[in-house]
Amino acid sequence: MADLNGRVNDAKDKVEGSAKEVQGKVTDDKGKELEGKAQSAFGDVKDKARDAGDDIKDGFEDIKEKFHKHDDK
C-alpha cells in the first residue's frame, strides 16, 4: 500500500509541477516556471527510482525461487 501511495504522490508532483510551469509561462513568472519544472522532474525521478526498486525486488524473488527449486531436488 505504501508503494501505491508513493506512486500517487509522484504522479501528483508531476501534475502539480506541470501546472506551475504553465502558470509561470502564462504570467511570465520565471521563478514559478522553474519551480514547476523542478517539481515535475523530481516526481519523475522518484517514479523511476520506484521502478528500479521494483525491478531489483523482482530479481531477488526470481533468484530466491531458483534456490528453492534447487533445494527441492
All heavy atoms as TSV, in Angstrom:
chain	resi	resn	atom	element	x	y	z
A	1	MET	N	N	0.825	-1.190	0.000
A	1	MET	CA	C	0.000	0.000	0.000
A	1	MET	C	C	0.869	1.254	0.000
A	1	MET	O	O	0.531	2.229	-0.638
A	1	MET	CB	C	-0.926	-0.037	1.212
A	1	MET	CG	C	-1.922	1.079	1.237
A	1	MET	SD	S	-3.081	0.894	-0.111
A	1	MET	CE	C	-4.367	1.927	0.439
A	2	ALA	N	N	1.987	1.187	0.700
A	2	ALA	CA	C	2.875	2.350	0.757
A	2	ALA	C	C	3.398	2.683	-0.640
A	2	ALA	O	O	3.536	3.847	-0.990
A	2	ALA	CB	C	4.027	2.089	1.705
A	3	ASP	N	N	3.682	1.645	-1.450
A	3	ASP	CA	C	4.181	1.891	-2.793
A	3	ASP	C	C	3.111	2.574	-3.642
A	3	ASP	O	O	3.413	3.474	-4.418
A	3	ASP	CB	C	4.631	0.580	-3.439
A	3	ASP	CG	C	5.360	0.834	-4.751
A	3	ASP	OD1	O	6.263	1.686	-4.771
A	3	ASP	OD2	O	5.014	0.188	-5.740
A	4	LEU	N	N	1.855	2.166	-3.489
A	4	LEU	CA	C	0.767	2.800	-4.235
A	4	LEU	C	C	0.644	4.267	-3.832
A	4	LEU	O	O	0.518	5.148	-4.691
A	4	LEU	CB	C	-0.555	2.074	-3.992
A	4	LEU	CG	C	-1.775	2.677	-4.677
A	4	LEU	CD1	C	-1.587	2.687	-6.192
A	4	LEU	CD2	C	-3.018	1.896	-4.306
A	5	ASN	N	N	0.705	4.536	-2.543
A	5	ASN	CA	C	0.648	5.927	-2.076
A	5	ASN	C	C	1.818	6.731	-2.629
A	5	ASN	O	O	1.656	7.888	-3.015
A	5	ASN	CB	C	0.646	5.994	-0.547
A	5	ASN	CG	C	-0.659	5.532	0.053
A	5	ASN	OD1	O	-1.699	5.590	-0.594
A	5	ASN	ND2	N	-0.611	5.070	1.280
A	6	GLY	N	N	2.985	6.128	-2.654
A	6	GLY	CA	C	4.162	6.805	-3.202
A	6	GLY	C	C	3.994	7.119	-4.669
A	6	GLY	O	O	4.330	8.214	-5.134
A	7	ARG	N	N	3.459	6.167	-5.407
A	7	ARG	CA	C	3.248	6.384	-6.847
A	7	ARG	C	C	2.201	7.469	-7.091
A	7	ARG	O	O	2.337	8.268	-8.017
A	7	ARG	CB	C	2.871	5.084	-7.535
A	7	ARG	CG	C	4.036	4.112	-7.572
A	7	ARG	CD	C	3.863	3.031	-8.597
A	7	ARG	NE	N	4.969	2.099	-8.564
A	7	ARG	CZ	C	6.072	2.240	-9.297
A	7	ARG	NH1	N	6.197	3.266	-10.094
A	7	ARG	NH2	N	7.037	1.352	-9.225
A	8	VAL	N	N	1.173	7.492	-6.256
A	8	VAL	CA	C	0.161	8.549	-6.372
A	8	VAL	C	C	0.805	9.910	-6.098
A	8	VAL	O	O	0.559	10.883	-6.828
A	8	VAL	CB	C	-1.024	8.285	-5.420
A	8	VAL	CG1	C	-1.924	9.503	-5.306
A	8	VAL	CG2	C	-1.825	7.074	-5.884
A	9	ASN	N	N	1.642	9.982	-5.078
A	9	ASN	CA	C	2.326	11.242	-4.757
A	9	ASN	C	C	3.282	11.666	-5.869
A	9	ASN	O	O	3.409	12.859	-6.166
A	9	ASN	CB	C	3.066	11.142	-3.425
A	9	ASN	CG	C	2.125	11.164	-2.251
A	9	ASN	OD1	O	1.050	11.738	-2.311
A	9	ASN	ND2	N	2.528	10.523	-1.167
A	10	ASP	N	N	3.942	10.689	-6.498
A	10	ASP	CA	C	4.832	11.001	-7.620
A	10	ASP	C	C	4.038	11.610	-8.768
A	10	ASP	O	O	4.443	12.614	-9.361
A	10	ASP	CB	C	5.565	9.751	-8.108
A	10	ASP	CG	C	6.469	9.135	-7.054
A	10	ASP	OD1	O	6.743	9.803	-6.031
A	10	ASP	OD2	O	6.889	7.978	-7.259
A	11	ALA	N	N	2.900	10.988	-9.090
A	11	ALA	CA	C	2.061	11.499	-10.169
A	11	ALA	C	C	1.533	12.890	-9.825
A	11	ALA	O	O	1.478	13.778	-10.683
A	11	ALA	CB	C	0.905	10.533	-10.435
A	12	LYS	N	N	1.174	13.069	-8.561
A	12	LYS	CA	C	0.683	14.377	-8.101
A	12	LYS	C	C	1.763	15.441	-8.279
A	12	LYS	O	O	1.477	16.547	-8.749
A	12	LYS	CB	C	0.269	14.265	-6.634
A	12	LYS	CG	C	-0.267	15.532	-6.033
A	12	LYS	CD	C	-0.616	15.293	-4.562
A	12	LYS	CE	C	-0.616	16.596	-3.815
A	12	LYS	NZ	N	-0.637	16.444	-2.379
A	13	ASP	N	N	3.004	15.106	-7.926
A	13	ASP	CA	C	4.113	16.055	-8.104
A	13	ASP	C	C	4.281	16.426	-9.579
A	13	ASP	O	O	4.501	17.589	-9.911
A	13	ASP	CB	C	5.425	15.473	-7.576
A	13	ASP	CG	C	5.591	15.612	-6.076
A	13	ASP	OD1	O	4.888	16.469	-5.490
A	13	ASP	OD2	O	6.407	14.880	-5.502
A	14	LYS	N	N	4.174	15.431	-10.457
A	14	LYS	CA	C	4.338	15.700	-11.883
A	14	LYS	C	C	3.230	16.614	-12.400
A	14	LYS	O	O	3.490	17.569	-13.126
A	14	LYS	CB	C	4.372	14.394	-12.676
A	14	LYS	CG	C	5.661	13.613	-12.486
A	14	LYS	CD	C	5.803	12.518	-13.498
A	14	LYS	CE	C	5.438	11.195	-12.919
A	14	LYS	NZ	N	5.672	10.079	-13.836
A	15	VAL	N	N	1.993	16.338	-12.004
A	15	VAL	CA	C	0.859	17.143	-12.465
A	15	VAL	C	C	0.930	18.556	-11.889
A	15	VAL	O	O	0.765	19.541	-12.624
A	15	VAL	CB	C	-0.480	16.457	-12.102
A	15	VAL	CG1	C	-1.657	17.387	-12.347
A	15	VAL	CG2	C	-0.645	15.162	-12.881
A	16	GLU	N	N	1.168	18.653	-10.584
A	16	GLU	CA	C	1.269	19.982	-9.968
A	16	GLU	C	C	2.433	20.772	-10.556
A	16	GLU	O	O	2.324	21.983	-10.779
A	16	GLU	CB	C	1.429	19.860	-8.453
A	16	GLU	CG	C	0.172	19.475	-7.727
A	16	GLU	CD	C	0.373	19.355	-6.216
A	16	GLU	OE1	O	1.522	19.484	-5.733
A	16	GLU	OE2	O	-0.625	19.125	-5.528
A	17	GLY	N	N	3.531	20.091	-10.793
A	17	GLY	CA	C	4.694	20.758	-11.374
A	17	GLY	C	C	4.401	21.278	-12.769
A	17	GLY	O	O	4.761	22.410	-13.114
A	18	SER	N	N	3.723	20.465	-13.563
A	18	SER	CA	C	3.362	20.906	-14.913
A	18	SER	C	C	2.426	22.109	-14.865
A	18	SER	O	O	2.555	23.046	-15.653
A	18	SER	CB	C	2.697	19.762	-15.691
A	18	SER	OG	O	3.616	18.720	-15.909
A	19	ALA	N	N	1.481	22.088	-13.925
A	19	ALA	CA	C	0.542	23.208	-13.782
A	19	ALA	C	C	1.284	24.479	-13.380
A	19	ALA	O	O	1.006	25.565	-13.913
A	19	ALA	CB	C	-0.532	22.868	-12.751
A	20	LYS	N	N	2.235	24.364	-12.457
A	20	LYS	CA	C	3.009	25.540	-12.042
A	20	LYS	C	C	3.840	26.076	-13.204
A	20	LYS	O	O	3.976	27.289	-13.382
A	20	LYS	CB	C	3.933	25.196	-10.876
A	20	LYS	CG	C	3.223	25.048	-9.551
A	20	LYS	CD	C	4.207	24.686	-8.457
A	20	LYS	CE	C	3.501	24.424	-7.143
A	20	LYS	NZ	N	4.445	24.007	-6.099
A	21	GLU	N	N	4.390	25.153	-13.977
A	21	GLU	CA	C	5.200	25.563	-15.122
A	21	GLU	C	C	4.343	26.361	-16.119
A	21	GLU	O	O	4.755	27.425	-16.599
A	21	GLU	CB	C	5.799	24.329	-15.798
A	21	GLU	CG	C	6.721	24.637	-16.931
A	21	GLU	CD	C	7.338	23.395	-17.553
A	21	GLU	OE1	O	7.183	22.287	-16.999
A	21	GLU	OE2	O	7.979	23.560	-18.598
A	22	VAL	N	N	3.154	25.859	-16.413
A	22	VAL	CA	C	2.247	26.561	-17.334
A	22	VAL	C	C	1.839	27.911	-16.750
A	22	VAL	O	O	1.834	28.928	-17.451
A	22	VAL	CB	C	1.001	25.695	-17.642
A	22	VAL	CG1	C	-0.063	26.504	-18.357
A	22	VAL	CG2	C	1.395	24.476	-18.462
A	23	GLN	N	N	1.525	27.922	-15.462
A	23	GLN	CA	C	1.156	29.176	-14.801
A	23	GLN	C	C	2.296	30.194	-14.925
A	23	GLN	O	O	2.066	31.370	-15.202
A	23	GLN	CB	C	0.816	28.933	-13.330
A	23	GLN	CG	C	0.447	30.191	-12.576
A	23	GLN	CD	C	0.280	29.941	-11.078
A	23	GLN	OE1	O	0.610	28.873	-10.575
A	23	GLN	NE2	N	-0.234	30.923	-10.376
A	24	GLY	N	N	3.511	29.728	-14.712
A	24	GLY	CA	C	4.669	30.604	-14.823
A	24	GLY	C	C	4.845	31.150	-16.220
A	24	GLY	O	O	5.170	32.327	-16.410
A	25	LYS	N	N	4.612	30.293	-17.229
A	25	LYS	CA	C	4.728	30.750	-18.614
A	25	LYS	C	C	3.655	31.790	-18.937
A	25	LYS	O	O	3.936	32.800	-19.572
A	25	LYS	CB	C	4.622	29.562	-19.570
A	25	LYS	CG	C	5.849	28.693	-19.599
A	25	LYS	CD	C	5.692	27.534	-20.554
A	25	LYS	CE	C	6.941	26.662	-20.539
A	25	LYS	NZ	N	6.835	25.516	-21.442
A	26	VAL	N	N	2.428	31.517	-18.502
A	26	VAL	CA	C	1.309	32.415	-18.800
A	26	VAL	C	C	1.496	33.770	-18.128
A	26	VAL	O	O	1.222	34.815	-18.725
A	26	VAL	CB	C	-0.040	31.772	-18.383
A	26	VAL	CG1	C	-1.184	32.771	-18.431
A	26	VAL	CG2	C	-0.354	30.571	-19.266
A	27	THR	N	N	1.982	33.760	-16.898
A	27	THR	CA	C	2.138	35.010	-16.146
A	27	THR	C	C	3.530	35.615	-16.292
A	27	THR	O	O	3.825	36.631	-15.673
A	27	THR	CB	C	1.844	34.779	-14.648
A	27	THR	OG1	O	2.779	33.821	-14.138
A	27	THR	CG2	C	0.416	34.304	-14.441
A	28	ASP	N	N	4.364	34.970	-17.109
A	28	ASP	CA	C	5.745	35.398	-17.315
A	28	ASP	C	C	6.517	35.464	-15.992
A	28	ASP	O	O	7.304	36.361	-15.750
A	28	ASP	CB	C	5.806	36.747	-18.039
A	28	ASP	CG	C	7.166	36.995	-18.681
A	28	ASP	OD1	O	7.828	36.008	-19.070
A	28	ASP	OD2	O	7.577	38.167	-18.768
A	29	ASP	N	N	6.252	34.464	-15.148
A	29	ASP	CA	C	6.926	34.347	-13.848
A	29	ASP	C	C	7.954	33.224	-13.959
A	29	ASP	O	O	7.629	32.050	-13.826
A	29	ASP	CB	C	5.889	34.052	-12.763
A	29	ASP	CG	C	6.481	33.947	-11.357
A	29	ASP	OD1	O	7.712	33.835	-11.232
A	29	ASP	OD2	O	5.688	33.967	-10.401
A	30	LYS	N	N	9.182	33.583	-14.241
A	30	LYS	CA	C	10.243	32.582	-14.458
A	30	LYS	C	C	10.482	31.736	-13.209
A	30	LYS	O	O	10.782	30.547	-13.306
A	30	LYS	CB	C	11.547	33.263	-14.888
A	30	LYS	CG	C	11.457	33.961	-16.217
A	30	LYS	CD	C	11.228	32.965	-17.331
A	30	LYS	CE	C	11.153	33.692	-18.671
A	30	LYS	NZ	N	10.648	32.844	-19.736
A	31	GLY	N	N	10.336	32.335	-12.038
A	31	GLY	CA	C	10.525	31.589	-10.797
A	31	GLY	C	C	9.502	30.475	-10.659
A	31	GLY	O	O	9.839	29.334	-10.320
A	32	LYS	N	N	8.240	30.772	-10.933
A	32	LYS	CA	C	7.175	29.769	-10.847
A	32	LYS	C	C	7.366	28.700	-11.916
A	32	LYS	O	O	7.160	27.513	-11.684
A	32	LYS	CB	C	5.806	30.448	-10.999
A	32	LYS	CG	C	4.608	29.530	-10.889
A	32	LYS	CD	C	4.445	28.907	-9.531
A	32	LYS	CE	C	3.870	29.892	-8.552
A	32	LYS	NZ	N	3.598	29.250	-7.242
A	33	GLU	N	N	7.795	29.138	-13.100
A	33	GLU	CA	C	8.042	28.194	-14.188
A	33	GLU	C	C	9.150	27.203	-13.811
A	33	GLU	O	O	9.007	25.990	-13.991
A	33	GLU	CB	C	8.419	28.964	-15.455
A	33	GLU	CG	C	8.575	28.107	-16.675
A	33	GLU	CD	C	8.915	28.910	-17.924
A	33	GLU	OE1	O	8.762	30.159	-17.919
A	33	GLU	OE2	O	9.339	28.283	-18.902
A	34	LEU	N	N	10.239	27.720	-13.267
A	34	LEU	CA	C	11.342	26.847	-12.851
A	34	LEU	C	C	10.948	25.948	-11.683
A	34	LEU	O	O	11.349	24.788	-11.622
A	34	LEU	CB	C	12.565	27.687	-12.489
A	34	LEU	CG	C	13.260	28.371	-13.657
A	34	LEU	CD1	C	14.359	29.294	-13.152
A	34	LEU	CD2	C	13.816	27.346	-14.624
A	35	GLU	N	N	10.165	26.496	-10.759
A	35	GLU	CA	C	9.681	25.693	-9.636
A	35	GLU	C	C	8.846	24.525	-10.158
A	35	GLU	O	O	8.980	23.387	-9.691
A	35	GLU	CB	C	8.842	26.567	-8.697
A	35	GLU	CG	C	8.252	25.830	-7.518
A	35	GLU	CD	C	7.315	26.691	-6.685
A	35	GLU	OE1	O	7.268	27.923	-6.869
A	35	GLU	OE2	O	6.622	26.108	-5.832
A	36	GLY	N	N	7.999	24.802	-11.124
A	36	GLY	CA	C	7.173	23.753	-11.716
A	36	GLY	C	C	7.994	22.701	-12.419
A	36	GLY	O	O	7.750	21.503	-12.281
A	37	LYS	N	N	8.980	23.142	-13.182
A	37	LYS	CA	C	9.856	22.193	-13.877
A	37	LYS	C	C	10.579	21.304	-12.876
A	37	LYS	O	O	10.684	20.091	-13.069
A	37	LYS	CB	C	10.879	22.930	-14.737
A	37	LYS	CG	C	10.327	23.466	-16.023
A	37	LYS	CD	C	11.417	24.130	-16.844
A	37	LYS	CE	C	10.856	24.695	-18.129
A	37	LYS	NZ	N	11.883	25.296	-18.980
A	38	ALA	N	N	11.073	21.905	-11.808
A	38	ALA	CA	C	11.802	21.144	-10.787
A	38	ALA	C	C	10.883	20.138	-10.097
A	38	ALA	O	O	11.260	18.980	-9.899
A	38	ALA	CB	C	12.406	22.091	-9.761
A	39	GLN	N	N	9.676	20.572	-9.735
A	39	GLN	CA	C	8.743	19.669	-9.056
A	39	GLN	C	C	8.358	18.517	-9.972
A	39	GLN	O	O	8.306	17.363	-9.542
A	39	GLN	CB	C	7.494	20.433	-8.612
A	39	GLN	CG	C	6.524	19.585	-7.815
A	39	GLN	CD	C	5.345	20.382	-7.274
A	39	GLN	OE1	O	5.268	21.601	-7.456
A	39	GLN	NE2	N	4.451	19.700	-6.618
A	40	SER	N	N	8.107	18.801	-11.228
A	40	SER	CA	C	7.748	17.764	-12.186
A	40	SER	C	C	8.904	16.780	-12.387
A	40	SER	O	O	8.708	15.561	-12.404
A	40	SER	CB	C	7.364	18.407	-13.516
A	40	SER	OG	O	6.916	17.448	-14.427
A	41	ALA	N	N	10.114	17.317	-12.515
A	41	ALA	CA	C	11.292	16.460	-12.689
A	41	ALA	C	C	11.523	15.599	-11.456
A	41	ALA	O	O	11.867	14.414	-11.563
A	41	ALA	CB	C	12.524	17.315	-12.979
A	42	PHE	N	N	11.326	16.166	-10.271
A	42	PHE	CA	C	11.501	15.417	-9.033
A	42	PHE	C	C	10.503	14.260	-8.955
A	42	PHE	O	O	10.858	13.140	-8.583
A	42	PHE	CB	C	11.346	16.347	-7.830
A	42	PHE	CG	C	11.631	15.706	-6.509
A	42	PHE	CD1	C	12.877	15.161	-6.233
A	42	PHE	CD2	C	10.658	15.636	-5.527
A	42	PHE	CE1	C	13.148	14.568	-5.012
A	42	PHE	CE2	C	10.910	15.044	-4.309
A	42	PHE	CZ	C	12.158	14.506	-4.050
A	43	GLY	N	N	9.258	14.503	-9.344
A	43	GLY	CA	C	8.253	13.439	-9.374
A	43	GLY	C	C	8.649	12.344	-10.343
A	43	GLY	O	O	8.479	11.158	-10.068
A	44	ASP	N	N	9.208	12.731	-11.490
A	44	ASP	CA	C	9.634	11.762	-12.486
A	44	ASP	C	C	10.803	10.923	-11.971
A	44	ASP	O	O	10.834	9.705	-12.152
A	44	ASP	CB	C	10.012	12.490	-13.774
A	44	ASP	CG	C	10.141	11.555	-14.954
A	44	ASP	OD1	O	9.300	10.642	-15.097
A	44	ASP	OD2	O	11.082	11.745	-15.752
A	45	VAL	N	N	11.743	11.564	-11.309
A	45	VAL	CA	C	12.908	10.852	-10.758
A	45	VAL	C	C	12.462	9.853	-9.684
A	45	VAL	O	O	12.919	8.702	-9.662
A	45	VAL	CB	C	13.944	11.850	-10.187
A	45	VAL	CG1	C	14.981	11.152	-9.337
A	45	VAL	CG2	C	14.611	12.618	-11.317
A	46	LYS	N	N	11.560	10.284	-8.808
A	46	LYS	CA	C	11.063	9.371	-7.766
A	46	LYS	C	C	10.349	8.182	-8.384
A	46	LYS	O	O	10.504	7.048	-7.925
A	46	LYS	CB	C	10.123	10.102	-6.805
A	46	LYS	CG	C	10.799	11.114	-5.924
A	46	LYS	CD	C	9.903	11.651	-4.823
A	46	LYS	CE	C	8.632	12.235	-5.348
A	46	LYS	NZ	N	7.753	12.771	-4.305
A	47	ASP	N	N	9.586	8.423	-9.452
A	47	ASP	CA	C	8.867	7.349	-10.127
A	47	ASP	C	C	9.845	6.344	-10.741
A	47	ASP	O	O	9.680	5.137	-10.603
A	47	ASP	CB	C	7.954	7.947	-11.198
A	47	ASP	CG	C	7.004	6.939	-11.794
A	47	ASP	OD1	O	6.409	6.144	-11.026
A	47	ASP	OD2	O	6.819	6.946	-13.028
A	48	LYS	N	N	10.878	6.854	-11.381
A	48	LYS	CA	C	11.891	5.971	-11.984
A	48	LYS	C	C	12.644	5.192	-10.902
A	48	LYS	O	O	12.985	4.017	-11.096
A	48	LYS	CB	C	12.841	6.776	-12.850
A	48	LYS	CG	C	12.214	7.249	-14.152
A	48	LYS	CD	C	13.225	7.989	-14.994
A	48	LYS	CE	C	12.730	8.641	-16.226
A	48	LYS	NZ	N	11.581	8.320	-16.890
A	49	ALA	N	N	12.909	5.814	-9.774
A	49	ALA	CA	C	13.586	5.121	-8.671
A	49	ALA	C	C	12.712	3.994	-8.133
A	49	ALA	O	O	13.217	2.909	-7.812
A	49	ALA	CB	C	13.927	6.109	-7.556
A	50	ARG	N	N	11.407	4.229	-8.033
A	50	ARG	CA	C	10.499	3.162	-7.595
A	50	ARG	C	C	10.510	2.008	-8.592
A	50	ARG	O	O	10.492	0.839	-8.209
A	50	ARG	CB	C	9.078	3.696	-7.435
A	50	ARG	CG	C	8.870	4.491	-6.205
A	50	ARG	CD	C	7.417	4.934	-6.080
A	50	ARG	NE	N	7.325	6.189	-5.373
A	50	ARG	CZ	C	7.501	6.324	-4.076
A	50	ARG	NH1	N	7.769	5.270	-3.342
A	50	ARG	NH2	N	7.419	7.505	-3.508
A	51	ASP	N	N	10.522	2.334	-9.895
A	51	ASP	CA	C	10.575	1.290	-10.919
A	51	ASP	C	C	11.846	0.455	-10.772
A	51	ASP	O	O	11.806	-0.774	-10.849
A	51	ASP	CB	C	10.521	1.903	-12.323
A	51	ASP	CG	C	9.153	2.454	-12.676
A	51	ASP	OD1	O	8.154	2.108	-11.998
A	51	ASP	OD2	O	9.069	3.241	-13.647
A	52	ALA	N	N	12.970	1.126	-10.556
A	52	ALA	CA	C	14.243	0.414	-10.387
A	52	ALA	C	C	14.193	-0.470	-9.141
A	52	ALA	O	O	14.653	-1.617	-9.165
A	52	ALA	CB	C	15.399	1.398	-10.295
A	53	GLY	N	N	13.627	0.046	-8.071
A	53	GLY	CA	C	13.491	-0.744	-6.848
A	53	GLY	C	C	12.618	-1.962	-7.065
A	53	GLY	O	O	12.931	-3.057	-6.571
A	54	ASP	N	N	11.545	-1.804	-7.821
A	54	ASP	CA	C	10.672	-2.933	-8.127
A	54	ASP	C	C	11.411	-3.980	-8.954
A	54	ASP	O	O	11.260	-5.188	-8.730
A	54	ASP	CB	C	9.421	-2.474	-8.888
A	54	ASP	CG	C	8.443	-1.720	-8.011
A	54	ASP	OD1	O	8.581	-1.768	-6.765
A	54	ASP	OD2	O	7.538	-1.067	-8.576
A	55	ASP	N	N	12.221	-3.522	-9.925
A	55	ASP	CA	C	12.994	-4.447	-10.753
A	55	ASP	C	C	13.987	-5.237	-9.899
A	55	ASP	O	O	14.153	-6.445	-10.079
A	55	ASP	CB	C	13.749	-3.698	-11.856
A	55	ASP	CG	C	12.819	-3.136	-12.921
A	55	ASP	OD1	O	11.640	-3.556	-12.979
A	55	ASP	OD2	O	13.272	-2.277	-13.700
A	56	ILE	N	N	14.635	-4.566	-8.966
A	56	ILE	CA	C	15.589	-5.241	-8.084
A	56	ILE	C	C	14.872	-6.258	-7.208
A	56	ILE	O	O	15.322	-7.396	-7.054
A	56	ILE	CB	C	16.356	-4.212	-7.228
A	56	ILE	CG1	C	17.294	-3.398	-8.119
A	56	ILE	CG2	C	17.122	-4.886	-6.097
A	56	ILE	CD1	C	17.885	-2.184	-7.447
A	57	LYS	N	N	13.748	-5.861	-6.660
A	57	LYS	CA	C	12.968	-6.762	-5.814
A	57	LYS	C	C	12.526	-8.001	-6.606
A	57	LYS	O	O	12.630	-9.121	-6.112
A	57	LYS	CB	C	11.742	-6.028	-5.266
A	57	LYS	CG	C	10.894	-6.852	-4.346
A	57	LYS	CD	C	9.724	-6.032	-3.839
A	57	LYS	CE	C	8.785	-6.884	-3.020
A	57	LYS	NZ	N	7.600	-6.139	-2.588
A	58	ASP	N	N	12.067	-7.791	-7.838
A	58	ASP	CA	C	11.654	-8.919	-8.679
A	58	ASP	C	C	12.826	-9.843	-8.973
A	58	ASP	O	O	12.685	-11.068	-8.982
A	58	ASP	CB	C	11.044	-8.417	-9.989
A	58	ASP	CG	C	9.698	-7.740	-9.803
A	58	ASP	OD1	O	9.073	-7.914	-8.728
A	58	ASP	OD2	O	9.265	-7.021	-10.734
A	59	GLY	N	N	14.000	-9.246	-9.208
A	59	GLY	CA	C	15.190	-10.065	-9.464
A	59	GLY	C	C	15.554	-10.926	-8.272
A	59	GLY	O	O	15.887	-12.113	-8.430
A	60	PHE	N	N	15.480	-10.375	-7.065
A	60	PHE	CA	C	15.766	-11.160	-5.870
A	60	PHE	C	C	14.738	-12.271	-5.679
A	60	PHE	O	O	15.078	-13.379	-5.270
A	60	PHE	CB	C	15.811	-10.276	-4.624
A	60	PHE	CG	C	17.112	-9.561	-4.445
A	60	PHE	CD1	C	17.153	-8.174	-4.376
A	60	PHE	CD2	C	18.305	-10.258	-4.344
A	60	PHE	CE1	C	18.348	-7.501	-4.218
A	60	PHE	CE2	C	19.517	-9.600	-4.171
A	60	PHE	CZ	C	19.535	-8.215	-4.116
A	61	GLU	N	N	13.487	-11.984	-5.987
A	61	GLU	CA	C	12.442	-13.008	-5.871
A	61	GLU	C	C	12.710	-14.152	-6.845
A	61	GLU	O	O	12.538	-15.319	-6.501
A	61	GLU	CB	C	11.057	-12.399	-6.116
A	61	GLU	CG	C	10.590	-11.467	-5.035
A	61	GLU	CD	C	10.429	-12.140	-3.679
A	61	GLU	OE1	O	9.984	-13.307	-3.615
A	61	GLU	OE2	O	10.779	-11.499	-2.667
A	62	ASP	N	N	13.149	-13.830	-8.056
A	62	ASP	CA	C	13.470	-14.860	-9.041
A	62	ASP	C	C	14.634	-15.725	-8.563
A	62	ASP	O	O	14.605	-16.957	-8.681
A	62	ASP	CB	C	13.830	-14.236	-10.396
A	62	ASP	CG	C	12.635	-13.624	-11.102
A	62	ASP	OD1	O	11.482	-13.918	-10.703
A	62	ASP	OD2	O	12.848	-12.843	-12.059
A	63	ILE	N	N	15.666	-15.091	-8.012
A	63	ILE	CA	C	16.826	-15.832	-7.510
A	63	ILE	C	C	16.414	-16.723	-6.344
A	63	ILE	O	O	16.802	-17.893	-6.269
A	63	ILE	CB	C	17.954	-14.863	-7.089
A	63	ILE	CG1	C	18.540	-14.188	-8.325
A	63	ILE	CG2	C	19.031	-15.578	-6.281
A	63	ILE	CD1	C	19.470	-13.041	-8.026
A	64	LYS	N	N	15.613	-16.182	-5.442
A	64	LYS	CA	C	15.154	-16.958	-4.293
A	64	LYS	C	C	14.352	-18.176	-4.751
A	64	LYS	O	O	14.536	-19.276	-4.228
A	64	LYS	CB	C	14.305	-16.063	-3.383
A	64	LYS	CG	C	13.929	-16.708	-2.061
A	64	LYS	CD	C	13.340	-15.696	-1.100
A	64	LYS	CE	C	11.883	-15.483	-1.386
A	64	LYS	NZ	N	11.208	-14.672	-0.365
A	65	GLU	N	N	13.509	-17.989	-5.742
A	65	GLU	CA	C	12.703	-19.095	-6.270
A	65	GLU	C	C	13.587	-20.176	-6.883
A	65	GLU	O	O	13.360	-21.365	-6.682
A	65	GLU	CB	C	11.733	-18.560	-7.314
A	65	GLU	CG	C	10.771	-19.596	-7.842
A	65	GLU	CD	C	9.781	-18.998	-8.830
A	65	GLU	OE1	O	9.201	-17.947	-8.531
A	65	GLU	OE2	O	9.616	-19.615	-9.905
A	66	LYS	N	N	14.641	-19.767	-7.603
A	66	LYS	CA	C	15.555	-20.735	-8.214
A	66	LYS	C	C	16.283	-21.539	-7.146
A	66	LYS	O	O	16.491	-22.740	-7.289
A	66	LYS	CB	C	16.540	-20.029	-9.136
A	66	LYS	CG	C	15.902	-19.553	-10.412
A	66	LYS	CD	C	16.873	-18.812	-11.297
A	66	LYS	CE	C	16.138	-18.289	-12.514
A	66	LYS	NZ	N	17.004	-17.516	-13.382
A	67	PHE	N	N	16.677	-20.898	-6.048
A	67	PHE	CA	C	17.349	-21.610	-4.967
A	67	PHE	C	C	16.404	-22.600	-4.295
A	67	PHE	O	O	16.803	-23.707	-3.939
A	67	PHE	CB	C	17.926	-20.644	-3.933
A	67	PHE	CG	C	19.279	-20.120	-4.312
A	67	PHE	CD1	C	19.444	-18.796	-4.688
A	67	PHE	CD2	C	20.395	-20.953	-4.294
A	67	PHE	CE1	C	20.687	-18.308	-5.036
A	67	PHE	CE2	C	21.638	-20.474	-4.635
A	67	PHE	CZ	C	21.793	-19.146	-5.020
A	68	HIS	N	N	15.142	-22.213	-4.127
A	68	HIS	CA	C	14.174	-23.124	-3.521
A	68	HIS	C	C	13.930	-24.327	-4.418
A	68	HIS	O	O	13.808	-25.450	-3.936
A	68	HIS	CB	C	12.853	-22.402	-3.231
A	68	HIS	CG	C	12.919	-21.531	-2.024
A	68	HIS	ND1	N	13.120	-22.021	-0.768
A	68	HIS	CD2	C	12.810	-20.175	-1.897
A	68	HIS	CE1	C	13.131	-21.011	0.101
A	68	HIS	NE2	N	12.952	-19.874	-0.575
A	69	LYS	N	N	13.884	-24.135	-5.719
A	69	LYS	CA	C	13.709	-25.254	-6.659
A	69	LYS	C	C	14.900	-26.176	-6.590
A	69	LYS	O	O	14.777	-27.399	-6.643
A	69	LYS	CB	C	13.494	-24.739	-8.071
A	69	LYS	CG	C	12.124	-24.169	-8.314
A	69	LYS	CD	C	11.976	-23.734	-9.754
A	69	LYS	CE	C	10.595	-23.131	-9.982
A	69	LYS	NZ	N	10.432	-22.666	-11.355
A	70	HIS	N	N	16.089	-25.574	-6.460
A	70	HIS	CA	C	17.316	-26.373	-6.381
A	70	HIS	C	C	17.337	-27.186	-5.081
A	70	HIS	O	O	17.764	-28.326	-5.067
A	70	HIS	CB	C	18.540	-25.456	-6.467
A	70	HIS	CG	C	19.850	-26.192	-6.386
A	70	HIS	ND1	N	20.266	-27.060	-7.376
A	70	HIS	CD2	C	20.819	-26.189	-5.462
A	70	HIS	CE1	C	21.432	-27.556	-7.046
A	70	HIS	NE2	N	21.798	-27.042	-5.887
A	71	ASP	N	N	16.870	-26.613	-3.995
A	71	ASP	CA	C	16.842	-27.299	-2.704
A	71	ASP	C	C	15.859	-28.466	-2.689
A	71	ASP	O	O	16.045	-29.427	-1.957
A	71	ASP	CB	C	16.464	-26.332	-1.563
A	71	ASP	CG	C	17.571	-25.332	-1.259
A	71	ASP	OD1	O	18.727	-25.580	-1.684
A	71	ASP	OD2	O	17.270	-24.309	-0.625
A	72	ASP	N	N	14.810	-28.377	-3.515
A	72	ASP	CA	C	13.808	-29.431	-3.556
A	72	ASP	C	C	14.298	-30.680	-4.266
A	72	ASP	O	O	13.715	-31.741	-4.107
A	72	ASP	CB	C	12.524	-28.925	-4.254
A	72	ASP	CG	C	11.804	-27.859	-3.431
A	72	ASP	OD1	O	12.054	-27.792	-2.211
A	72	ASP	OD2	O	11.006	-27.110	-4.018
A	73	LYS	N	N	15.357	-30.598	-5.019
A	73	LYS	CA	C	15.849	-31.759	-5.786
A	73	LYS	C	C	16.620	-32.709	-4.928
A	73	LYS	O	O	17.171	-32.602	-3.976
A	73	LYS	CB	C	16.720	-31.288	-6.948
A	73	LYS	CG	C	15.878	-30.612	-7.999
A	73	LYS	CD	C	16.766	-30.237	-9.163
A	73	LYS	CE	C	15.897	-29.577	-10.241
A	73	LYS	NZ	N	16.665	-29.178	-11.372
